[in-house]
Amino acid sequence: MAPKDPLLGTLKGKARSNGQTMTDSSPHLSSCCELLELVLRKGLQQPVLSLVQRDYWQCLEQIPLHDTCGRLSAVSLAVEQTRACKKLLSAQGRGRYLLRLALSRKILPQFINHLLHTPRILEPFMSLLLVLSHMDFKLDMEVSVSHRSHYRCLCVRYLHGRVFVLELTPGSQAYVDKFICPGDIIDEINGTSLRNSKNGQAGVVLSRLKGVPLSIRVVRWQQEDGTVYRPLIKLLRALRTDNPGLQLTPAPSQHKEIVYIVQYLGKANIGMFGGKEVLQHAIPQVLHKNLPSKEVLLDLKETHLTCTDRNTKTFEHHYPEISCVGRYSKPDYTTFAFCVADSPETPHSTGFCCVVLKASSIKECEDIVCRIATGFKHTEWFV
């Protein structure tokens, strides 16, 4: 590789981050990694008598084998982690995974120090790699993202061994959470891989997990910067050809908040009837006590909700314990409440009590009420 190769000049321009941390949403990350790959492939010479074209992964994975003094422990760990990842099916995939690990852990200098002892890489490229090694990278090493819920109302399509989501059933947990979008790929269910799936395999997996909370990993069709995930472009075109009505909706944030900061206003015993009709009388009953409000964290989990105050659990209720939930119209639709049966251990237990909280906005209040109501609907069969 010539010292003035245009690839080196282009990579030098992309390597300038102005001191900012490079993340998956950084505009130059993708092109920088692609250029890094091109330079490696061009700079690492192929064996003269080899009949098989080797990728840079085959060269980098040999580095720990030449470590005679144990100085490459971080490099060895990264190589072994790459080898152990079962989702990596090709040399290109393993090489890309290893590069992301090296950038995130700042271990490129250790790769470089070893490669400097070989004539395969030129000094200008080494200088650029050293610049990259001093930059801060915060990269997601998972192609798929995980979520725990009870998603059983999805319409899917099998295409080239992948399970694509076509639509969400209105009113289902998936429809309310908006975590999965049409066009996304269901990659795993409770640790069971759905790669290279045959028709109906997802249904077989779900049937075995009936009554069990689901942990689903999905591959999003849309990246954080709004562009289509390139490995899926051809598959999405084929999917839309077979399903003209498919609507690819924008993917939500991968870190959608389901823990809310709310004000706990108090609770009151409401007797032996816990239907929704009592809320309009029970909520004023609590408000008229004029108790000081307390800021708490309301965590809406897949089977229950918890409320904590400064790391101390205020209460926890499974959704089937909740008899009703609703908003209060006065003064601004930000107050909400739910009725729950008193615990048998509670002294002088006389039926139901009404728990009242206040959200920060009308939209947040509506979201919380919908999530609690949907959580109850989809956990009835746990009782």
DODOTI-213477 format. One line per field, with one value per residue (C-alpha): residue in one letter; x, y, z; residue number from 1. Coordinates in steps of 0.001 Angstrom, whole numbers, plus 500000, padded with zeros to 6 digits. Example, Ala and Ser with C-alpha at 12.3 -4.5 7.8 and 13.67 -1.06 7.14 Angstrom:
resn	a:s $
px	512300:513670 $
py	495500:498940 $
pz	507800:507140 $
resi	1:2 $
***
This chain:
resn	m:a:p:k:d:p:l:l:g:t:l:k:g:k:a:r:s:n:g:q:t:m:t:d:s:s:p:h:l:s:s:c:c:e:l:l:e:l:v:l:r:k:g:l:q:q:p:v:l:s:l:v:q:r:d:y:w:q:c:l:e:q:i:p:l:h:d:t:c:g:r:l:s:a:v:s:l:a:v:e:q:t:r:a:c:k:k:l:l:s:a:q:g:r:g:r:y:l:l:r:l:a:l:s:r:k:i:l:p:q:f:i:n:h:l:l:h:t:p:r:i:l:e:p:f:m:s:l:l:l:v:l:s:h:m:d:f:k:l:d:m:e:v:s:v:s:h:r:s:h:y:r:c:l:c:v:r:y:l:h:g:r:v:f:v:l:e:l:t:p:g:s:q:a:y:v:d:k:f:i:c:p:g:d:i:i:d:e:i:n:g:t:s:l:r:n:s:k:n:g:q:a:g:v:v:l:s:r:l:k:g:v:p:l:s:i:r:v:v:r:w:q:q:e:d:g:t:v:y:r:p:l:i:k:l:l:r:a:l:r:t:d:n:p:g:l:q:l:t:p:a:p:s:q:h:k:e:i:v:y:i:v:q:y:l:g:k:a:n:i:g:m:f:g:g:k:e:v:l:q:h:a:i:p:q:v:l:h:k:n:l:p:s:k:e:v:l:l:d:l:k:e:t:h:l:t:c:t:d:r:n:t:k:t:f:e:h:h:y:p:e:i:s:c:v:g:r:y:s:k:p:d:y:t:t:f:a:f:c:v:a:d:s:p:e:t:p:h:s:t:g:f:c:c:v:v:l:k:a:s:s:i:k:e:c:e:d:i:v:c:r:i:a:t:g:f:k:h:t:e:w:f:v $
px	500000:501468:502026:499959:497107:493837:492221:494642:493806:490074:490392:492396:489549:486940:489029:488554:485972:486808:487053:483501:482603:481792:478513:476361:474457:477617:477396:480961:481104:479806:482047:485045:484634:484169:487371:489192:488096:489197:492620:493103:492127:494450:497335:497365:499026:497484:499636:501302:500415:496948:493976:491491:491036:491594:489914:491585:489887:492073:495152:494016:492871:496425:497903:497310:499085:502312:502032:504942:505025:501374:501164:498187:495632:493094:493579:493224:490046:488549:489475:487999:484818:484484:484989:482432:479658:477372:475591:478725:478560:481260:484820:483540:481093:483765:486189:483654:482726:486403:487042:484126:485443:488920:487610:485362:488042:490915:493056:493975:497516:498120:497069:499241:502352:502239:501580:504487:506829:505556:506072:502414:501262:502831:503738:501178:498374:499799:499750:496079:495188:496937:494748:491668:492909:492899:489323:486401:484011:480749:479361:476526:477881:474396:472712:469418:467734:465950:462601:460547:456799:453886:453941:451654:449564:451966:451419:454712:456138:458974:461480:464921:465017:464118:460905:459644:456905:454129:451641:450648:447217:445378:444951:447722:450671:452976:450608:450570:454309:455345:458634:458364:457514:456448:459612:461587:462985:462300:465794:465314:462566:463734:467204:465977:467399:464993:467702:467233:463689:461216:457587:455760:458861:458121:454653:456153:458519:455674:453468:456189:456363:452658:452180:455796:456894:458712:462122:462288:465297:464606:466708:465380:464899:465719:468899:469123:469980:466766:468384:467510:469789:471692:471862:468043:467505:467155:465023:462704:462259:461288:458990:457168:456859:455087:453109:452227:450240:453265:453765:457258:456719:459606:461316:460933:463868:465675:465532:461881:461160:458760:459815:457935:458636:455248:453809:452332:449292:448097:445519:442193:440056:436945:435138:434231:433545:436480:434828:435724:432551:434118:437112:435250:434412:437564:440049:438483:438441:442248:442765:440673:443150:445670:448569:452017:452876:455943:458047:458346:459435:456645:458077:455620:456997:455606:453600:453441:454157:456377:456642:459889:460914:464661:465440:462742:459832:456564:454312:454195:451106:450649:448242:445579:445340:444211:440460:440326:442410:441446:442146:440562:439226:439975:441877:443822:443612:447077:445797:445169:444360:443855:441981:443650:442589:444037:446651:445395:448273:447039:445523:441782:441631:438194:438316:439754:441871:442384:445959:446233:449196:449866:451770:453789:451617:448326:450119:452172:449068:447274:450255:450488:446770:446873:449912:448376:445091:446871:449132:446070:444435:447458:448214:444747:445786:448562:445947 $
py	500000:503345:505961:508433:506036:508047:505678:506881:510526:509856:507896:510755:513153:510858:510277:513828:513850:517218:515511:514157:510566:508482:506577:504532:507694:509652:510611:509562:506265:504038:505495:505513:501796:500992:502857:501077:497767:498771:499873:496650:494515:496447:496650:493085:491053:487782:484624:484125:480441:480637:479554:481117:484853:485644:488522:490685:488628:485609:487807:489468:486236:484882:487660:485927:482817:484820:486254:484693:487044:487417:491097:490709:489542:492224:491360:487636:488278:490294:487587:484831:486845:487259:483547:482655:484826:482308:484979:485757:483505:484910:486210:489665:489635:488484:491110:493910:492738:492609:496121:497515:495798:497193:500727:500607:499150:501243:498194:499139:500098:496486:495257:497933:497187:493606:494495:496970:493998:492883:494558:494236:497631:500997:503614:506239:503772:503052:506736:506982:503926:505470:508560:506339:504539:507805:508655:507725:505183:504140:501477:498993:495472:493991:494151:493302:494982:493224:493771:491803:491600:489382:489756:487111:489190:489770:489034:487760:486688:484218:485356:483845:482260:485445:486272:489704:491579:492625:494278:494656:493637:496762:496663:494122:494659:495164:497753:499732:499536:500431:498635:496415:497958:496445:495603:494574:491053:488812:487447:485537:484516:483670:482815:480602:481860:482290:482711:480361:479671:477542:478532:478321:477979:481153:479797:476516:478399:480546:477497:476010:479231:479676:481306:482501:486160:486618:488155:489125:490354:492210:493560:496988:497883:501526:502809:505597:508162:507339:505399:501826:499146:498266:494460:494476:496631:493746:491728:494674:495223:491570:491807:494843:493136:490176:492433:495723:496910:496842:500202:500750:503047:504938:502913:504222:504990:501869:503199:504001:505023:502852:504199:507358:510057:510792:512290:509908:511665:508940:506169:505486:502486:502339:499300:496017:497288:498111:498842:501821:503637:504327:506242:509557:509401:507703:510126:513257:511334:511043:514614:516094:514696:517282:514980:516185:514729:512537:512104:508423:506211:504182:501173:499377:495873:493059:491375:493949:497536:498842:502228:503231:506233:506812:503130:502103:500163:501944:499277:496505:495083:492446:493531:490903:492429:495742:495965:499236:502226:505646:509389:512210:515113:517775:519971:519010:515231:514585:512790:509056:506228:502495:500275:497233:494626:495072:492518:489828:490788:494400:495104:495745:494867:495771:495133:497594:500716:503482:504596:508110:509525:512565:512547:515430:515855:514810:512640:510871:510291:508758:506517:505218:504444:502632:500591:499502:498596:496664:494943:493732:492494:490457:488899:487650:484064:484204:483952 $
pz	500000:498954:501704:499669:498970:498770:501285:503958:503274:503422:506660:508179:507421:508958:512092:513356:516140:517789:521165:521042:521904:518840:519190:516830:515929:514975:511272:510403:512306:509507:506805:509170:509920:506227:505337:508146:506650:503149:504356:506321:503356:501066:503528:504804:502060:500939:501045:497684:497311:498874:496762:499181:499622:503311:505084:507723:510456:509608:510132:513353:514997:514702:516862:520257:518940:518648:522157:524040:527018:527920:527049:524737:527295:526279:522625:523331:525301:522428:519895:522077:522659:518902:518282:520953:519480:517759:515748:513727:510678:508381:508506:507612:510513:512967:511707:512103:515587:516591:515251:517256:520381:519752:519235:522302:524603:523190:522484:518932:520075:521120:517686:516120:518192:516990:513372:513378:513535:510127:506739:505833:507158:506377:508957:507712:508425:511872:512741:511772:513830:516822:516381:516410:519504:521470:520528:522769:521250:522902:520592:521008:520489:520017:516626:518282:521231:524063:525737:528248:527740:526667:522878:521416:519029:516130:512457:511030:507670:507100:504502:503832:507273:509132:511016:509950:511794:509383:511728:515368:516574:517831:521594:522133:524460:521488:520002:523257:523987:520406:521035:517961:514592:511256:509347:512442:512731:515731:516388:519652:522056:525586:524292:521433:518151:515233:512620:509649:510849:508941:508556:511863:514040:516026:516824:518044:520364:521720:522335:524526:526540:527226:530620:530776:530448:527158:526549:522879:520897:517674:514832:513904:510271:511057:512661:515230:512551:510670:507818:506896:508348:505191:505582:505507:502412:499928:502333:502995:499245:498823:501840:500413:497048:498671:501042:499275:502287:504609:506328:507700:510653:512301:514993:518545:520810:521936:525479:525740:529324:531283:534683:535500:538067:539655:542828:545375:546898:549256:549520:551198:552038:549857:551224:549618:546085:543782:540455:538255:539396:542798:541421:541068:544785:546063:544468:546105:549386:549184:547933:550752:553284:551959:552663:551508:548105:547751:544609:543696:540803:539220:537378:535091:534597:532446:535230:538015:539007:541769:543440:545143:547214:547549:546975:549454:547987:548780:547306:544709:543037:540356:537643:538445:541929:540408:539980:538010:536912:535619:535413:537398:535371:537970:537694:534542:533863:535359:538473:538205:540568:540754:543156:544656:547164:550644:551572:553966:556288:556495:559945:559852:556151:554816:551063:548560:548776:546222:545454:543984:542059:539879:536575:535158:532058:530507:527947:530599:532710:529725:528921:532478:532673:529317:530321:533616:531912:529159:531680:533557:530365:529307:532696:533591:532762:535381:538172 $
resi	1:2:3:4:5:6:7:8:9:10:11:12:13:14:15:16:17:18:19:20:21:22:23:24:25:26:27:28:29:30:31:32:33:34:35:36:37:38:39:40:41:42:43:44:45:46:47:48:49:50:51:52:53:54:55:56:57:58:59:60:61:62:63:64:65:66:67:68:69:70:71:72:73:74:75:76:77:78:79:80:81:82:83:84:85:86:87:88:89:90:91:92:93:94:95:96:97:98:99:100:101:102:103:104:105:106:107:108:109:110:111:112:113:114:115:116:117:118:119:120:121:122:123:124:125:126:127:128:129:130:131:132:133:134:135:136:137:138:139:140:141:142:143:144:145:146:147:148:149:150:151:152:153:154:155:156:157:158:159:160:161:162:163:164:165:166:167:168:169:170:171:172:173:174:175:176:177:178:179:180:181:182:183:184:185:186:187:188:189:190:191:192:193:194:195:196:197:198:199:200:201:202:203:204:205:206:207:208:209:210:211:212:213:214:215:216:217:218:219:220:221:222:223:224:225:226:227:228:229:230:231:232:233:234:235:236:237:238:239:240:241:242:243:244:245:246:247:248:249:250:251:252:253:254:255:256:257:258:259:260:261:262:263:264:265:266:267:268:269:270:271:272:273:274:275:276:277:278:279:280:281:282:283:284:285:286:287:288:289:290:291:292:293:294:295:296:297:298:299:300:301:302:303:304:305:306:307:308:309:310:311:312:313:314:315:316:317:318:319:320:321:322:323:324:325:326:327:328:329:330:331:332:333:334:335:336:337:338:339:340:341:342:343:344:345:346:347:348:349:350:351:352:353:354:355:356:357:358:359:360:361:362:363:364:365:366:367:368:369:370:371:372:373:374:375:376:377:378:379:380:381:382:383 $
***
